[in-house]
Amino acid sequence: MDICTMPKISLHRFLVSLESHGVLRRDRLNKRWRLGYRLFAWGCLATETTQLIHISKPCMQELTKFTEETSILTAWQNHEVVCIEKVESSHPVRMTLDVGTRRLPHAGASSKILMAYLPHEEIQDVIRERGLPKLCVNTITDPDKLMAELIKIREHEYAESYQETDQGAWGVATPIRDRSRAVVAGIGVAGPISRFNKERAEQYREYCRNASLQITTLLNKGIEASMS
């Protein structure tokens, strides 16, 4: 689309649409269009995400080394969970999730760990807007059962899933926090249920906890350094 050749009416509608999304803003005095707050916010988000990935990658590599399963780093965006980094297992049979993949938050350990720490009102908004579609045999589709699951996750500070998003898949995840203790990301491991057992699940939970604590510490040190 070449905006230089657009009719004035169409161009005005286009600019107003960008203004409504915060991409542009119009100066009240001279009526000129300028970049809006949304681009600034996106730039800040990109910077923070890049820093998070940079800090998390070595921890994820260690996590995959210890568990021999795929490690996943997830973040919350627009009522969805986004995979922002991964380190794949070397096993021929393994779970994989492409970076940039978006998933509904009610299914899967790496998704539920982020949904669990949302304000109650936002959780209800997500359920109303996105629903709770059945993605696999054990997907939670009942709102009351989901709320009970999220309360349990907050109490124990980890999430587990067993065939909630993909047939034959299992996963565990823990939260990454900022200096104010707010959850900013999730880190987890996922693998086939053929390599799953109770003892291994408990062990992987501790590995994920250690990784999330390490990332949280390094992330907050990096923020403090940038502010000094």
N, C-alpha and C positions, 0 to 999 in steps of 0.2 A: 504494500500500500504506500503510495507516494502522497504525503499530506500536502505537498506543494500544489498538486493538481486537484485536490478535493474541492467540491463546492463549499462556499462559506458556511452554509447551513449545516452541512454534514461535518465540516471541520469543527464548528462550534459545539455540536452535539458530542463529538469525539473528545474534545478538550474538557467539556463539562463532566463527561463520564470518568475521565482520568482524575478530575478534581474530586469527584464523589468517592473515589477509592484512595484519596490521599497521595496520589502519584504527582499531581500538579496542584498548585494553589494560585489564585489570582490576587494580585496586589489591589487593595481597596482604593488606593489613591490614583495610581497611573494605569490600572487595569491590565498590566502586563502579567504574562504567565511565568511562574517560577516553579522550580522543583519543590515537591511537597514533602511532608514529614515521613511518608511511607517509604520513600527511597532511603532516607536517613536511617529509619528503623531496620530496613532490609540490610543496609550496609553494616550496621551494628550487629545484627543477627549473624551475618556471614562471618564477621570477624570473631565473634564469640564461638561460633561453631567450628571455625578453622582451628582456633586455639584448643578447643575441647578435643577435637580429633587428633591434633598433634600430640597432646599430652596422653591421650588414651591409647594410642596405637601400640606403644611398647608394652603396656599393661595387658592389652588384648592379645598380643603375641605370646606373652607369658601364660595367659589364661588358656589359650589354645594348646600351648605346649604341655601344660599340666593335665588338661582334661582330654586332649586329643579330639576335641569337638570344635565346631565352628563358633566363634565368639561374635557377638552382635552389639553394636552401639546404637541406641535409638533416642530420638528426641520428639517432643510434642509440637505439632503445628497444625493450626486450623482444624481442630477436633479430629486429627488423625495422628498416627504414629509413623515416623519416618526413619528408615534405616540410614544412618549417616556414615557408618563405617562397618567393616567386617574383616575378620581374619578366618579364612576357611581351614577346616580340618584337612589332613592329608589322606584320610581314609577314602578309598574308592566310593564307598557308600556314605554320604554325608548330607547334612542339611545345608542349603545355600539360600541366601537372600541378597538380591542385588542392591547395591547402594542407591538410594533414591526411591526405593520401593515404599509405597504408602499402604498402611493397613488400618483397618478399623480397630479401635482400642479395646474392645471387649473380649478379645480372644488372643491367646498366646502370652507367654510369660513376659516377653520384652515389651508387649503392649500394655498388659494389665498393670505392670509395675508403674507406669506413668499415669494411667487413668486413676489408680488408687489414691493418688495424692492430690487430685484436683479438688477444688471446692465442691461441696455437695450440689450447688446450683448448676455448676458447669457440667457435672456428671449427668444431671437430669436433662440438661439441654442437649448433650450428645446423644443420649438415649432417644429423645424425641426427634432429633434431626436425622440421625443415622440408623436408628433402630438397632435390633440385636439379631441380625441374620445368622442362620446356622451355616457355618463354614466347614465344619467337619463333625464327626460323630459325637464329640464331647464339648462342643461350643455351648457356652451358657447363653440361653435365649430368654430366660425369665428375669425381669428386672430385680425382683426381690432376692433371687439367688445370686445375681451379679453383685448387688450391694453387699450382701453377706460375704461374698468372696473378697471384695475390695477392702472391707473392714478387717478381714483376716490378714490380708496382705500388709496393711498398715501396721497391724499389731506385731507381726513377725518380721517385717521389713524384707520380705522376699516374695516372689511370685513363681508359681510352677504351672506348667500346662502339660497335658497329655492328650494328644490328638485333638487339639482345639482348632487348629488352623489347617493342618495338613495330615493326611492319613499316614500313620506310622512315625509321627514326629513327637518329640518330647523336648521340653526346655525349662530353664530356670533363669531368673533375673533378679538383680538388686538395684537400688536407686543410687544415683550420684547427686550430691547436694552442693549448694553454694554456701557462702559464708553465713547466710541467714538461715541455713538449714532447709531451704526450699529445694525441692527435687527439680533438677535441670535436665537430667538424662537418665537412661537406664543402660546397664550392661548385663549381658546374659550369654549363656551358651545353649546351643540346640543340637540335637542329634537324633538318630533313629532309635526307636524303642527297642530294637534288637540289642542295643548296648546299654539299656537302662535297667537299673535295679535300685533298691532302697538305699543301700550303702553308698552307691555311687552318687545318688541324688543328694544325700547329706554332705558328701565330700565336695560336690560341685557348688553347693550353696555357700560353703565356706570359702572356696576359691573366688566366687563372684563377690562375696562380701569384702574379702581382702582387696580385690581389684578395685571395687567401687570406693573403698576408703582411701586407697592410694591415689586414685584419680582425683577424688575430692580434695585431698591435701595438696596435691600438685597444682590443681586448677586454682585453688584459693591463694596459694603462694604466688602463682603467676599474676593473678589480679592485683594482689598487694604490691608486687614489684612494679606493675605498670602504673600504679597510682602514686608511687613514691618519687 
